[in-house]
């Protein structure tokens, strides 16, 4: 029996064996995955049925509490936070991060661009299929289009949810990686809260959008893991990560 080292491609979206990825989160929790999918199906059906009137039992008390506790300061804070999910911000930063990442990993750069580019089409399909009206309880602005699901949190997740992967391309420090995870989560949560605060979406629209975002990121990672390889990636992992391949041949 002889064994020779052979280089193998990166095993995850973060190029090393990270503490957590979207696919690992769902894959390691089949019950949780089933519950999340079932909840999304139920929310989508209820949002489409009679313009989501059933969901107003949950949505309206939350919205009334939010409106009652608005202040000028909080309005400024949430108005600013909402911009992190604007298309112009998401597309611009996705291009910038892809350009920064391209010299080291073309597959990750491509994943960044595809995640940002494909998301609007999926969002519009979902909105058109459900066609839930926007809230009309003291909205802070004029908002167009259907309400379900909330587009801003989904847009924010398609960009900021991939930030830890970009950080991992430029540092080996796990503390820095966890900081990027916390920073990304804070931005996504802030955008989601802002859309409810501004009266642009019902709370259940935002909850569904965050669930869709988690599944969307898992699909992006699945694409990345399927096609990523060492040929177009210069991450240092490819020079050190090896496996032993048994080359034994049977003799007659």
SULJOMO-V728561 format. One record per residue. N is the residue number from 1. RES is the residue in three letters. OMEGA is omega in whole degrees, -180 to 180 (* if undefined). Layout:
# SULJOMO-V728561
N RES OMEGA
N RES OMEGA
This chain:
# SULJOMO-V728561
1 UNK 176
2 UNK -179
3 UNK 179
4 UNK 179
5 UNK 176
6 UNK -180
7 UNK 177
8 UNK -177
9 UNK 178
10 UNK -172
11 UNK -176
12 UNK 179
13 UNK -178
14 UNK 173
15 UNK 172
16 UNK 177
17 UNK -172
18 UNK 178
19 UNK -177
20 UNK 172
21 UNK 178
22 UNK -179
23 UNK 178
24 UNK 180
25 UNK -179
26 UNK -178
27 UNK 180
28 UNK -179
29 UNK -177
30 UNK 178
31 UNK 178
32 UNK 177
33 UNK 180
34 UNK 179
35 UNK 180
36 UNK 179
37 UNK 179
38 UNK 179
39 UNK 178
40 UNK 180
41 UNK -180
42 UNK 179
43 UNK -179
44 UNK 179
45 UNK -179
46 UNK 178
47 UNK -180
48 UNK -176
49 UNK 179
50 UNK 177
51 UNK 176
52 UNK -177
53 UNK 180
54 UNK -178
55 UNK 179
56 UNK 176
57 UNK 177
58 UNK -172
59 UNK -171
60 UNK 178
61 UNK 179
62 UNK -179
63 UNK -180
64 UNK 178
65 UNK 180
66 UNK -179
67 UNK -178
68 UNK -176
69 UNK 176
70 UNK 173
71 UNK 179
72 UNK -179
73 UNK 180
74 UNK 178
75 UNK 177
76 UNK -178
77 UNK -176
78 UNK 175
79 UNK 177
80 UNK -179
81 UNK -178
82 UNK -177
83 UNK 180
84 UNK 175
85 UNK 177
86 UNK -179
87 UNK -178
88 UNK 178
89 UNK -178
90 UNK -178
91 UNK -178
92 UNK -179
93 UNK 177
94 UNK 178
95 UNK -180
96 UNK 180
97 UNK 177
98 UNK 178
99 UNK 179
100 UNK -175
101 UNK -173
102 UNK -179
103 UNK -178
104 UNK -179
105 UNK -179
106 UNK -180
107 UNK 179
108 UNK 176
109 UNK 178
110 UNK 178
111 UNK 177
112 UNK -178
113 UNK -180
114 UNK 180
115 UNK 179
116 UNK -174
117 UNK -176
118 UNK -175
119 UNK -179
120 UNK 179
121 UNK 178
122 UNK 179
123 UNK -178
124 UNK 176
125 UNK 180
126 UNK 180
127 UNK -179
128 UNK -179
129 UNK -177
130 UNK 176
131 UNK 177
132 UNK 180
133 UNK 176
134 UNK 173
135 UNK 179
136 UNK -178
137 UNK 177
138 UNK 178
139 UNK 178
140 UNK -179
141 UNK 177
142 UNK -175
143 UNK -175
144 UNK 176
145 UNK 179
146 UNK -171
147 UNK -173
148 UNK -8
149 UNK 179
150 UNK -175
151 UNK -176
152 UNK 178
153 UNK 178
154 UNK 177
155 UNK 180
156 UNK -179
157 UNK -179
158 UNK 177
159 UNK -173
160 UNK 177
161 UNK 178
162 UNK -180
163 UNK 178
164 UNK 177
165 UNK 178
166 UNK 179
167 UNK -179
168 UNK 177
169 UNK -172
170 UNK 178
171 UNK 175
172 UNK -175
173 UNK -179
174 UNK 178
175 UNK 178
176 UNK 179
177 UNK 179
178 UNK 176
179 UNK 178
180 UNK 177
181 UNK 179
182 UNK 179
183 UNK 180
184 UNK 179
185 UNK 179
186 UNK 179
187 UNK -179
188 UNK 179
189 UNK 179
190 UNK 177
191 UNK -180
192 UNK 180
193 UNK -179
194 UNK -178
195 UNK 175
196 UNK -179
197 UNK -178
198 UNK -180
199 UNK -179
200 UNK -177
201 UNK 171
202 UNK 177
203 UNK 180
204 UNK 174
205 UNK -178
206 UNK 178
207 UNK 179
208 UNK -180
209 UNK 179
210 UNK 177
211 UNK 175
212 UNK -178
213 UNK 178
214 UNK 178
215 UNK 180
216 UNK 178
217 UNK 176
218 UNK 177
219 UNK 177
220 UNK 179
221 UNK 178
222 UNK 176
223 UNK -178
224 UNK -177
225 UNK -177
226 UNK -172
227 UNK -177
228 UNK 177
229 UNK -175
230 UNK -174
231 UNK -178
232 UNK 179
233 UNK -179
234 UNK 178
235 UNK -178
236 UNK -180
237 UNK -174
238 UNK 179
239 UNK -176
240 UNK -176
241 UNK -177
242 UNK 174
243 UNK 180
244 UNK -179
245 UNK -179
246 UNK -179
247 UNK -178
248 UNK 176
249 UNK -178
250 UNK 176
251 UNK -180
252 UNK *
